[in-house]
Amino acid sequence: MGGSGREVGGGEAHAAPATGEAQSASGAGEAQSVPPGVEVYDVPVAGEAQSASATGEAQSVPPGVEAYDAPAARKAQSASGAGKAHSVPPDAEARAAWVGVEAQAVPGSAEAEAEAGPVVGEAYDALGGAGAHSAPRARGAGLVVGYVGSRPPTYAAEPTALPVAEPDGLDVAVPDTVLDGAAYGACTLRAVSIRGDSARYRGESRRDALLTARFGAGDEALVLVAMATGARATPGAHRAAGEVCQWIAEAVGRSHARLAEDIRAARRGDLKSGLHRLTDRSLGRLRAGAAEQGIEPEQYTATLRCLLLPADPDCRVRVFFGVGAGGLFRLREGEWQDIEPGVAEPSGHPVVGFGSPPSETPDGDRLTMDLGITTPPNPYDPAPEPPREPFRFRASVAQPGDTLLMCTAGLADPLRGEPELCAHLSRRWSDPAPPGLAAFLADAQVRVKGYADDRTAAAVWEA
């Protein structure tokens, strides 16, 4: 650098602007040049900008530069990463460019401060961090989607093709990504649903659905996070997932007062039976919808996973329930714990008094021997339904510093199959301070070769 400007483009060095002897506040105060013909976004009206660096040296602005975002008091602080300011060349239209990330001024008071977001100044940390590889950057993009593992994934990191839309079906179209967040009681929620790399390449709709809702107010409120995954290779998968999330939310909303009371009173049995009933009703409506469409039930179905969070700060009970594949994990003291509730399956042969028929009647008559001859099916009986997924339920008490993660199979499978992803997210989410929405999105989409399905995740940080 040497203080004389940085070489850009074909080797031509562009010096810092002559007017005002502007100095950049990066590092030891060396001026950094910017290619010409770029438009400036962080320029105060009076031509005097104060950098957000540690030294706070004033930066002059060359004449004729067009100001797009000037604070009222004619002073602005640069919002670039760790507070580094960059000098602007004397062009009529210049753009501040630093590793592909544009710095924008934050309007406000005379000394408005721009908070350094995870994608400005710390792009690598927020989007890959230590241990994650940087993928090739798209032209003009400052955000890089990283990956873990020895090889990069097959598909591109960014969306390629949009799903086919129907003029009369735009109400069921789903976006590529959904991002949400909230803070209630002692917990902070982050939730995201991302279309998988394979669906982005093939122009298919996101089969995962995400719904977040709050029922009630104050400490009596109850927060619901519902996520679902439609059946693979079925045309209405995204509709089925969206409908079952809406139906379970309606059912929980009508019973939220009783549910919140049962959670605070730790009535585990009542909670499990009640939520099991609500889940069965919601999935039953999907089966009825399949019958109305004249298709098999397995062609219009979805997994369902839900999380109930009471807003009462004195209640740390977190309730999970649902049906189908996915994952429930807890990050405690830097270590991941797989706390997905197991499904009890009967094992062994029947034992007298525990499942086998009695050898005789109460009157002493011996029963006839079962010769094992099967009875032919009745042609008038309805066809048997396919076996249903077992209901899963878990109520646990959170501890300060815990991070609870509920996700669909698109994220649960690589978490269980790729140790590097576990280590990466452990480093990223072990901080007691929850990440912002942009940082959480970047973390959730760190890719792993061989896993290209939709990802939906909800994480809860305990204060």
C-alpha positions in Angstrom: 0.0 0.0 0.0 2.7 2.5 1.1 0.1 5.3 1.5 0.0 6.2 -2.2 -3.1 4.4 -3.2 -4.0 0.9 -4.3 -3.6 -0.6 -7.8 -6.9 -1.5 -9.5 -8.0 -3.0 -12.8 -5.2 -3.1 -15.3 -2.6 -2.0 -12.9 -3.4 1.8 -12.8 -3.3 3.2 -9.3 -6.1 5.6 -8.4 -5.0 8.0 -5.7 -7.2 9.3 -2.9 -9.1 12.5 -3.7 -7.1 15.7 -3.7 -9.8 17.9 -2.2 -9.7 17.8 1.6 -6.7 15.5 1.7 -9.0 12.6 2.6 -7.4 9.8 4.4 -8.9 6.3 4.8 -9.3 5.0 8.3 -8.3 1.5 7.5 -5.3 0.0 9.3 -2.6 2.6 9.7 -4.5 5.3 7.8 -3.4 4.4 4.4 -5.6 5.7 1.6 -7.4 3.1 -0.5 -8.5 3.9 -4.0 -11.6 2.9 -5.7 -12.2 2.2 -9.4 -13.6 5.1 -11.3 -17.1 5.3 -12.6 -18.5 3.9 -9.3 -21.3 5.5 -7.4 -20.9 6.7 -3.9 -23.5 5.7 -1.3 -21.9 7.1 1.9 -21.4 10.8 1.3 -22.6 13.6 3.6 -24.3 16.7 2.1 -21.7 19.3 3.2 -18.8 17.1 1.8 -17.5 16.2 5.3 -17.9 12.6 6.5 -16.6 11.2 9.7 -15.4 7.6 9.5 -16.5 5.0 12.1 -12.9 3.9 12.7 -11.2 4.0 16.1 -9.4 7.2 15.2 -12.5 8.9 13.8 -10.6 11.0 11.4 -12.7 13.2 9.1 -12.9 12.2 5.4 -13.3 14.9 2.8 -15.4 14.3 -0.3 -14.3 15.4 -3.7 -16.3 18.1 -5.5 -19.1 17.0 -7.8 -19.7 13.7 -6.1 -23.4 13.0 -5.8 -24.7 12.2 -2.3 -27.3 9.5 -2.0 -27.7 9.1 1.7 -26.8 12.1 3.8 -27.7 12.5 7.5 -29.5 15.6 8.6 -26.6 17.1 10.5 -24.3 16.7 7.4 -22.1 14.2 9.1 -22.2 10.5 8.6 -20.2 7.5 9.8 -19.2 4.8 7.5 -20.8 1.4 8.1 -18.1 -0.7 6.6 -17.4 -3.8 8.7 -15.0 -3.1 11.6 -15.4 0.6 11.1 -12.9 1.1 8.3 -13.5 4.1 6.0 -12.4 4.2 2.4 -11.4 7.2 0.4 -13.4 8.2 -2.7 -11.9 9.1 -6.1 -12.7 12.4 -7.7 -15.3 11.2 -10.1 -18.8 12.6 -10.6 -20.2 9.2 -9.9 -18.2 6.9 -7.6 -19.2 3.9 -5.6 -17.5 2.8 -2.5 -16.5 -0.8 -3.0 -14.8 -3.0 -0.4 -14.5 -6.8 -1.1 -17.7 -6.5 -3.1 -19.8 -5.1 -0.2 -21.3 -1.7 -0.5 -21.2 0.6 2.5 -24.2 2.7 3.1 -24.6 5.7 5.5 -27.1 5.5 8.2 -29.0 8.8 8.5 -30.0 10.2 11.9 -28.4 12.5 14.4 -25.3 14.5 13.9 -23.2 11.6 15.0 -25.2 8.7 13.7 -23.5 5.4 14.1 -23.8 2.6 11.6 -23.8 -0.8 13.1 -21.5 -3.2 11.4 -23.7 -6.1 10.1 -22.5 -9.6 9.6 -22.3 -9.1 5.8 -20.3 -5.9 5.9 -16.7 -6.0 7.1 -17.1 -9.5 8.5 -18.5 -11.3 5.4 -16.2 -14.3 5.8 -17.0 -14.7 9.4 -20.7 -14.5 9.0 -21.0 -16.5 5.8 -18.4 -19.2 6.3 -16.3 -18.5 9.3 -13.4 -20.5 10.4 -13.7 -24.0 9.0 -16.0 -23.2 6.1 -14.7 -22.8 2.5 -15.5 -19.9 0.3 -17.3 -20.7 -2.9 -16.6 -18.8 -6.1 -18.3 -15.4 -5.9 -21.0 -14.4 -8.4 -20.2 -11.2 -10.3 -21.0 -8.1 -8.3 -21.9 -10.2 -5.2 -20.4 -9.5 -1.8 -22.0 -12.5 -0.1 -20.5 -15.9 -0.4 -22.3 -19.1 0.5 -19.7 -21.4 2.1 -19.5 -25.2 2.4 -17.9 -27.7 4.6 -16.3 -31.0 3.6 -13.5 -32.0 1.3 -15.3 -31.1 -1.9 -17.7 -28.4 -3.0 -21.3 -29.4 -3.7 -22.4 -30.2 -7.2 -25.0 -27.5 -7.7 -24.6 -23.8 -7.7 -24.9 -21.9 -4.5 -27.5 -19.5 -5.7 -31.0 -20.0 -7.2 -31.0 -20.8 -10.9 -34.5 -21.5 -12.1 -37.9 -20.3 -10.8 -40.7 -22.8 -10.4 -43.4 -22.8 -13.1 -46.3 -20.6 -12.1 -50.0 -21.1 -13.1 -52.1 -17.9 -13.7 -54.9 -19.3 -11.5 -52.6 -20.7 -8.8 -50.4 -17.7 -7.8 -51.9 -17.8 -4.3 -50.0 -21.1 -3.5 -46.7 -20.0 -5.0 -43.9 -20.1 -2.5 -40.8 -18.0 -2.4 -37.3 -19.4 -2.5 -36.5 -18.3 1.1 -38.5 -17.4 4.2 -36.8 -15.8 7.2 -38.3 -14.8 10.6 -37.4 -14.1 14.2 -38.7 -12.9 17.5 -37.8 -12.5 21.2 -40.2 -13.5 24.0 -39.6 -14.2 27.7 -36.2 -15.7 28.2 -35.7 -16.9 24.6 -34.8 -15.5 21.2 -36.1 -17.2 18.1 -34.6 -17.5 14.6 -36.4 -19.4 11.8 -35.6 -20.0 8.2 -36.8 -22.1 5.3 -34.6 -22.4 2.2 -35.2 -24.1 -1.1 -32.6 -26.8 -1.7 -29.9 -26.7 -4.3 -31.5 -29.4 -6.3 -34.9 -27.7 -6.5 -33.2 -24.4 -7.3 -31.4 -26.0 -10.3 -34.4 -27.9 -11.5 -36.9 -25.1 -11.1 -39.0 -26.9 -8.5 -41.0 -25.4 -5.7 -39.8 -25.5 -2.1 -41.4 -28.5 -0.5 -40.8 -27.3 3.0 -43.2 -24.9 4.6 -42.6 -22.7 7.7 -45.2 -20.9 9.9 -44.5 -18.8 13.0 -47.4 -17.4 15.1 -48.1 -15.8 18.5 -51.4 -16.4 20.2 -52.4 -14.3 23.1 -50.6 -11.3 24.7 -48.2 -10.6 27.5 -46.9 -13.4 29.7 -49.9 -15.5 28.7 -48.9 -15.6 25.1 -47.8 -18.8 23.3 -45.5 -18.9 20.3 -45.8 -21.7 17.8 -43.3 -22.7 15.2 -44.6 -25.2 12.6 -42.6 -26.7 9.7 -43.6 -29.4 7.2 -42.1 -31.2 4.3 -44.3 -32.4 1.4 -43.8 -35.8 -0.2 -41.0 -36.1 -2.7 -41.8 -36.2 -6.5 -45.4 -35.2 -6.1 -46.9 -32.1 -7.8 -48.8 -30.7 -4.8 -46.1 -31.2 -2.2 -45.7 -27.5 -1.4 -49.5 -27.1 -1.0 -49.8 -30.1 1.3 -46.9 -28.8 3.5 -48.4 -25.3 3.7 -51.9 -26.6 4.5 -50.9 -28.8 7.3 -48.9 -26.0 8.9 -51.9 -23.7 8.7 -54.3 -26.3 10.1 -52.1 -27.2 13.1 -51.7 -23.4 13.8 -55.5 -22.9 13.7 -56.0 -25.8 16.1 -53.2 -24.6 18.5 -54.6 -21.0 18.3 -58.0 -22.1 19.4 -56.6 -24.0 22.4 -53.6 -21.7 23.2 -54.9 -20.6 26.6 -55.3 -24.2 27.8 -52.0 -25.3 26.3 -50.1 -22.4 27.9 -51.6 -23.3 31.2 -50.7 -27.0 30.9 -47.1 -26.0 29.9 -46.7 -23.8 33.0 -48.2 -26.5 35.2 -46.0 -29.2 33.6 -49.0 -31.4 32.8 -47.0 -33.6 30.4 -49.7 -36.3 30.0 -52.4 -33.8 29.1 -50.1 -32.0 26.7 -49.1 -35.2 24.9 -52.6 -36.5 24.5 -54.0 -33.1 23.4 -51.3 -32.3 20.9 -51.5 -35.9 19.5 -55.2 -35.4 18.9 -54.7 -32.0 17.2 -51.9 -33.5 15.0 -54.0 -36.4 13.9 -56.9 -34.1 12.9 -54.6 -31.9 10.8 -53.0 -34.9 9.0 -56.4 -36.5 8.6 -57.5 -33.4 6.6 -54.7 -34.1 4.3 -55.9 -37.6 3.7 -59.4 -36.3 3.1 -57.9 -33.9 0.6 -56.2 -36.7 -1.2 -59.5 -38.6 -1.5 -61.2 -35.5 -2.9 -58.5 -35.2 -5.6 -58.7 -38.9 -6.4 -55.1 -39.7 -5.5 -53.4 -42.0 -3.1 -52.9 -40.6 0.5 -49.2 -41.0 0.3 -49.2 -38.6 -2.8 -50.7 -35.8 -0.7 -49.1 -35.9 2.7 -46.4 -34.2 4.7 -44.2 -34.5 7.8 -45.0 -32.1 10.6 -42.8 -30.7 13.3 -43.8 -28.1 15.9 -42.4 -26.2 18.8 -44.3 -24.4 21.5 -42.6 -21.6 23.4 -44.4 -19.8 26.3 -43.8 -16.1 26.5 -43.7 -16.3 30.3 -40.1 -15.5 31.3 -40.4 -17.7 34.4 -41.3 -20.7 32.3 -38.5 -22.5 30.5 -40.4 -25.5 29.3 -40.1 -26.1 25.6 -42.5 -28.5 24.0 -41.8 -30.3 20.7 -44.3 -32.5 18.9 -44.8 -33.8 15.4 -44.8 -36.7 12.9 -42.2 -37.7 10.4 -38.5 -37.3 9.7 -36.4 -34.5 10.9 -34.2 -33.5 13.9 -34.3 -32.0 17.4 -30.9 -31.0 18.7 -29.6 -29.1 21.7 -26.3 -27.2 21.8 -25.1 -27.1 25.4 -21.6 -26.0 26.5 -20.4 -26.3 22.9 -21.6 -29.8 22.3 -24.5 -31.0 20.2 -27.0 -33.4 21.7 -29.4 -35.3 19.5 -32.6 -35.2 21.6 -35.1 -36.4 18.9 -37.7 -38.4 20.8 -37.5 -42.1 20.1 -40.4 -44.3 19.1 -41.0 -47.4 21.3 -41.5 -50.5 19.2 -42.7 -53.8 20.7 -40.0 -56.5 20.6 -40.0 -60.3 21.4 -42.8 -62.9 21.4 -46.1 -62.6 23.3 -45.9 -63.6 26.9 -48.9 -65.1 28.8 -50.6 -62.2 30.6 -48.8 -59.6 28.4 -50.4 -59.7 25.0 -51.0 -63.4 24.2 -54.6 -64.8 24.3 -55.6 -66.9 27.4 -55.4 -70.7 27.1 -59.0 -71.2 28.3 -62.2 -69.3 28.9 -63.2 -68.2 32.4 -65.6 -71.2 32.5 -62.7 -73.6 31.9 -63.3 -74.4 28.3 -60.2 -75.0 26.3 -59.9 -72.8 23.2 -59.4 -74.3 19.8 -56.0 -74.2 18.3 -55.2 -71.5 15.7 -54.1 -73.4 12.6 -52.8 -70.2 11.0 -55.3 -70.3 8.1 -55.8 -66.8 6.8 -59.3 -65.5 6.3 -59.9 -64.3 2.8 -60.5 -60.5 2.7 -64.0 -59.2 2.4 -64.4 -57.5 -1.0 -66.7 -54.9 0.6 -64.2 -53.8 3.2 -62.3 -50.6 2.4 -58.7 -51.0 1.5 -56.3 -50.8 4.4 -54.6 -47.5 4.9 -50.8 -47.4 4.7 -49.1 -47.4 8.1 -48.9 -44.0 9.7 -45.8 -42.4 11.1 -45.7 -42.5 14.9 -46.3 -39.4 16.9 -43.3 -37.8 18.6 -43.4 -35.7 21.7 -40.9 -34.1 24.1 -41.2 -31.5 26.8 -37.8 -30.4 28.2 -36.6 -27.6 30.5 -34.1 -25.3 29.0 -31.0 -23.9 30.8 -29.5 -20.5 30.3 -27.0 -20.6 27.4 -28.7 -23.5 25.6 -29.5 -23.4 21.9 -32.4 -25.6 20.8 -32.6 -26.5 17.1 -35.7 -28.0 15.4 -35.3 -28.8 11.7 -36.5 -30.8 8.8 -34.6 -33.7 7.3 -32.9 -31.4 4.9 -30.7 -30.1 7.7 -31.0 -32.9 10.2 -29.4 -35.4 7.8 -26.2 -33.5 7.1 -25.9 -32.6 10.8 -25.9 -36.3 11.6 -23.8 -37.3 8.6 -21.1 -34.5 8.4 -19.1 -33.8 11.6 -17.6 -30.7 10.1 -21.1 -29.1 9.8 -21.7 -29.8 13.5 -18.4 -28.3 14.4 -19.0 -25.2 12.3 -22.5 -24.5 13.6 -21.2 -25.2 17.2 -18.6 -22.4 16.8 -21.1 -20.1 15.2 -24.0 -20.6 17.7 -22.2 -21.1 21.0 -22.1 -17.4 21.6 -24.8 -16.5 24.2 -25.8 -13.5 22.0 -28.1 -14.8 19.2 -27.1 -14.0 15.6 -29.0 -11.5 13.5 -31.4 -12.7 10.8 -28.8 -12.3 8.0 -26.1 -14.1 10.0 -28.6 -16.9 10.8 -29.6 -17.3 7.2 -25.9 -17.5 6.2 -25.2 -20.2 8.8 -28.3 -22.3 7.9 -27.3 -22.5 4.3 -23.7 -23.6 4.7 -23.6 -26.5 2.2 -22.5 -30.1 2.3 -21.8 -32.2 -0.8 -24.5 -34.9 -1.2 -27.2 -33.0 0.7 -29.3 -30.8 -1.6 -32.8 -30.9 -0.1 -34.8 -28.0 1.2 -33.7 -26.9 4.7 -36.0 -25.5 7.3 -34.8 -24.7 10.8 -35.9 -23.0 14.0 -33.3 -22.2 16.7 -34.0 -20.8 20.2 -31.3 -19.1 22.2 -31.9 -19.1 26.0 -30.9 -16.0 27.9 
